[in-house]
Amino acid sequence: MRVIGGEFRSRRLKTPHGDSVRPTPDRLREALFNILAPRIAGTVFLDAYAGSGSVGIEALSRGARRAIFLEKSRPALRALEENIRMLDIASRCEVHPGNAAPVITKFEADIVFLDPPYPREREYQLCLEALGEQPRPLVIVQHASKFTHHLKDACGKLKRVRILSQGDNSLSFYEPRP
């Protein structure tokens, strides 16, 4: 896996061995950050269920001011911390070990990226419901394409405004209701 664009373009990232983490595919990450390009500069980016940190690191590479990573898997945390050290970006990162759902609203972020393990459907709803109570400018949820119809079109003050699908993966974009 590598960083797609920006300051760290083409830099390889460490990933944990085994199947404990399902990294966001390069093509999907590229499409995501093409969409976010006008909005990413100077933001605080929260990468929940971060795995090795590829999405949050991509955000930093493309101009985010800071990234907050939430991850509970020990192997993924080791890879994430190694990637942060390797890129010398510790001063721009916060890493919080543990489950994201109970703490996701405790962090101030301009963009929230959620990528819970696909089999854990309840995690999606818990996070969206919590975030919907205190709407963020933008919440992006990565999920299996076949799961799109299971996600609500609105959660609290958030409304789904876009779905981007590539193969088996999709991104749902939620913004505050007008």
N, C-alpha and C positions, 0 to 999 in steps of 0.2 A: 504494500500500500504506500502511496506517496501523496504529498501535498500537490494539489492541482495548479494553483495560481498564486500570484502575489509574492511577497517577500521571501517565502520559503519554498517557492515553486520547485518541483522535482525532487525535493528532499524526501527520502524514504522514512517511513514511520515503523516503529516496532509494533507488533501485535502479539497478543498472548497465544501460546500454543493451545491446540485443542479447539473445541467448539463452544467454549463458554461465552464467546463474543461473536456477534454477526456484524462485521464492519459495513458501514454505508458504502455501497459500490461507487467507484470513481465517477462513472457517468452521471449517477444521481447527484452526487456531491457537486459536480461541475454545473449541472442544471440548476441546483438549488442556489449556488452562489452567483450564477448569471442573473437569476431573479433578484437576489439580495443586493447586487452590486450598487444600486443607487442609495441603499439604506445602511450599509454595513460600517462605513467609516465612523470612528469615534464611539461606537456602541459598546455596551456591556452585553456579552453573549453568554447565555446559560446553556450548557450542554448536559442535559439530564440523561442518565443511563449512558454515560460517555464512552464506555469501552476504553479503547486506547487513545481516545481524544481526537480522532481525525477531523470531526466536524468543528469542534471548538478551535483546534489548531488552524484549520483552514480559515475560520473567521478572523483569527489574529493575523494570519498571513495576508489577508485581504483588507486589513485596516481597522478591525475591531480594537478598541482601546484595552479591553480586559476580557478574559474568559473565566467562567466559573464552571467547574466540572463536578458532577455528582455521579458516583459509581460505587457499587458495593462489591464487585468481584475482585478478590485479591490479585489474581493473575493480570486482570485488566488494569488495576491500579498500578501495578509494577510497570507495565508497558507504558501507561500514561505518564508516570513520573519519569521514566527513562526518556520518553519523547520530549518532555518539557526541559529536562537537563540537556539533552542533545542539541536542542534548538536555542538554548540559553534564553528562555522566556519566562522563567520563574517569577520575575517581578510583575508580570502581566497576568498571572494565573492564580486561581484559588482552587484547591482540590479538596473535596469533602467526601470522605468514605461513608458508605451507608446507602440505605434505600432512599430514593428521590421523593416518592409520593408524600411522605409525612412532612418534609421540610421544603418543598419546592417553592412555596410562597415566601419563605424567609429571606430570599435573595432578591435584590433590586437588579433587574435586567431589562434591557431594551428589546432583546430578541430571546425567546426561549425555544430550544430545540429538544423535542422528546422522542426518544427511540427505545421504549421499553421492549423487553424480550417479547417477540410476537405471540407466544402462547399465553401470555399474561394479559388477557383482555381487560381485566378489572383495573390494572395499572393505568391504562389509557384514561379510563373514565375518572378515576380518583384524581389524577393530575389535572385533567381538563376542568373538572368541577371546581377544584381548588383555585386554579388560575382564573376561571370564569368569575369568581367572586371579587378578584382584584385584577381587572383586565390589564394586560400588557399590550404594548403597541402591536406585537406580532408573536404568535405561538405557532410553531411548525411541528407537525407530528409525522414521523415516519412509521409506516405500517405496511403489512402485506396488502397487495392490491385487492385480494379477495375479501379483505376485512373492511374496505371502505364503507360499505353500507351499515356496518355495526357502529361506526362512530357517529355521534350526533352531529347534526348540522349547526346546532347552537348549544353552548354550555354557559349558563349564567349570562354574563355580559359579552361573551365571545361568540362570533359567528364565523362559520367556515365560508371563506370567500374564493377558495381555489383548491383544485386537486390536480396534482401532477403525477402521472403514472409512467413507470418505465419497467416493463416486464413484470416480475413478481412484487416489485416495490412501488409504493406510492407515498407522496407527501401531501398532507392536508394543511392548508394555511388558514389560521384563525386570526381575526382582528376584532377589536372592540366594535360592538354594534353602534351605529350612529345615533 
